Amino acid sequence: MDNDASWPAPLLQDRGQAGRPKSLGVRVHGDAGEAEFVLYAGGWADVLVLHPGIDELASEYVELNDVEEFGSVLDRIVGLLV
């Protein structure tokens, strides 16, 4: 999303369309499932995990003190998908 867009801000597929990015989405696929991460400029991330054969999504909200903490969230969740 673009921080400068009026509400409701459209979700953009091309990061280059955002003049001032508000969020960044990442999708990761592995043998044990897939996960979607959304990192927000406000200092939090939303995580959704789907495992094959399980109909329910697991979700997590993570507050971050700095962007480096997002790396450990990625590592932890991706480790569940391998």
C-alpha atoms as a printed R data frame, in Angstrom:
   type eleno elety resid chain resno      x       y      z
1  ATOM     1    CA   MET     A     1  0.000   0.000  0.000
2  ATOM     2    CA   ASP     A     2  1.042   3.584 -0.503
3  ATOM     3    CA   ASN     A     3  1.115   5.807  2.606
4  ATOM     4    CA   ASP     A     4  0.091   8.778  0.460
5  ATOM     5    CA   ALA     A     5 -3.024   7.093 -1.023
6  ATOM     6    CA   SER     A     6 -6.451   8.084  0.269
7  ATOM     7    CA   TRP     A     7 -8.442   5.546  2.293
8  ATOM     8    CA   PRO     A     8 -9.270   2.867  1.466
9  ATOM     9    CA   ALA     A     9 -5.811   2.505 -0.015
10 ATOM    10    CA   PRO     A    10 -5.663   0.035 -2.910
11 ATOM    11    CA   LEU     A    11 -3.398  -2.991 -2.651
12 ATOM    12    CA   LEU     A    12 -0.688  -2.724 -5.289
13 ATOM    13    CA   GLN     A    13  0.941  -5.649 -7.085
14 ATOM    14    CA   ASP     A    14  3.918  -3.606 -8.294
15 ATOM    15    CA   ARG     A    15  5.932  -1.999 -5.492
16 ATOM    16    CA   GLY     A    16  7.094   0.630 -7.990
17 ATOM    17    CA   GLN     A    17  3.561   2.048 -8.032
18 ATOM    18    CA   ALA     A    18  3.854   3.122 -4.386
19 ATOM    19    CA   GLY     A    19  5.439   6.538 -3.954
20 ATOM    20    CA   ARG     A    20  5.770   6.022 -0.194
21 ATOM    21    CA   PRO     A    21  5.326   2.325  0.660
22 ATOM    22    CA   LYS     A    22  3.250   1.505  3.742
23 ATOM    23    CA   SER     A    23  3.558  -2.258  3.559
24 ATOM    24    CA   LEU     A    24  5.410  -5.025  1.804
25 ATOM    25    CA   GLY     A    25  4.029  -8.508  1.184
26 ATOM    26    CA   VAL     A    26  6.029 -11.719  0.839
27 ATOM    27    CA   ARG     A    27  4.728 -15.203 -0.047
28 ATOM    28    CA   VAL     A    28  6.853 -18.290  0.673
29 ATOM    29    CA   HIS     A    29  6.115 -21.850 -0.521
30 ATOM    30    CA   GLY     A    30  7.654 -24.983  0.952
31 ATOM    31    CA   ASP     A    31  7.049 -28.740  1.086
32 ATOM    32    CA   ALA     A    32  5.049 -28.396  4.326
33 ATOM    33    CA   GLY     A    33  2.847 -25.483  3.232
34 ATOM    34    CA   GLU     A    34  2.938 -21.805  2.425
35 ATOM    35    CA   ALA     A    35  3.072 -18.544  4.332
36 ATOM    36    CA   GLU     A    36  2.201 -14.957  3.589
37 ATOM    37    CA   PHE     A    37  3.871 -12.091  5.430
38 ATOM    38    CA   VAL     A    38  2.871  -8.430  5.397
39 ATOM    39    CA   LEU     A    39  5.383  -6.043  6.946
40 ATOM    40    CA   TYR     A    40  3.920  -2.623  7.816
41 ATOM    41    CA   ALA     A    41  5.848   0.639  8.130
42 ATOM    42    CA   GLY     A    42  4.107   1.203 11.476
43 ATOM    43    CA   GLY     A    43  6.204  -1.520 13.113
44 ATOM    44    CA   TRP     A    44  4.222  -4.732 12.905
45 ATOM    45    CA   ALA     A    45  3.754  -7.762 10.673
46 ATOM    46    CA   ASP     A    46  0.850 -10.072  9.912
47 ATOM    47    CA   VAL     A    47  1.649 -13.715  9.130
48 ATOM    48    CA   LEU     A    48 -0.668 -16.369  7.649
49 ATOM    49    CA   VAL     A    49  0.386 -20.017  7.360
50 ATOM    50    CA   LEU     A    50 -1.444 -22.756  5.469
51 ATOM    51    CA   HIS     A    51 -0.408 -26.399  5.772
52 ATOM    52    CA   PRO     A    52 -1.683 -28.916  3.185
53 ATOM    53    CA   GLY     A    53 -4.565 -31.018  4.470
54 ATOM    54    CA   ILE     A    54 -5.474 -28.500  7.184
55 ATOM    55    CA   ASP     A    55 -8.421 -26.299  6.274
56 ATOM    56    CA   GLU     A    56 -7.712 -23.603  8.841
57 ATOM    57    CA   LEU     A    57 -5.161 -20.815  8.420
58 ATOM    58    CA   ALA     A    58 -2.812 -20.124 11.300
59 ATOM    59    CA   SER     A    59 -2.330 -16.395 11.798
60 ATOM    60    CA   GLU     A    60  0.034 -14.324 13.863
61 ATOM    61    CA   TYR     A    61  0.401 -10.620 14.605
62 ATOM    62    CA   VAL     A    62  3.945  -9.575 15.518
63 ATOM    63    CA   GLU     A    63  5.013  -6.198 16.895
64 ATOM    64    CA   LEU     A    64  8.528  -5.237 15.839
65 ATOM    65    CA   ASN     A    65 10.963  -2.804 17.454
66 ATOM    66    CA   ASP     A    66 13.035  -2.563 14.278
67 ATOM    67    CA   VAL     A    67 13.129  -4.054 10.804
68 ATOM    68    CA   GLU     A    68 15.924  -6.492 11.727
69 ATOM    69    CA   GLU     A    69 13.453  -8.388 13.940
70 ATOM    70    CA   PHE     A    70 11.455  -9.259 10.823
71 ATOM    71    CA   GLY     A    71 14.307 -11.519  9.702
72 ATOM    72    CA   SER     A    72 13.892 -13.747 12.748
73 ATOM    73    CA   VAL     A    73 10.124 -13.958 12.113
74 ATOM    74    CA   LEU     A    74 10.818 -15.021  8.513
75 ATOM    75    CA   ASP     A    75 13.392 -17.595  9.616
76 ATOM    76    CA   ARG     A    76 11.068 -19.094 12.243
77 ATOM    77    CA   ILE     A    77  8.046 -19.432  9.956
78 ATOM    78    CA   VAL     A    78 10.020 -20.594  6.902
79 ATOM    79    CA   GLY     A    79 11.589 -23.261  9.130
80 ATOM    80    CA   LEU     A    80  8.080 -24.687  9.628
81 ATOM    81    CA   LEU     A    81  7.598 -25.018  5.862
82 ATOM    82    CA   VAL     A    82 10.714 -27.030  5.042
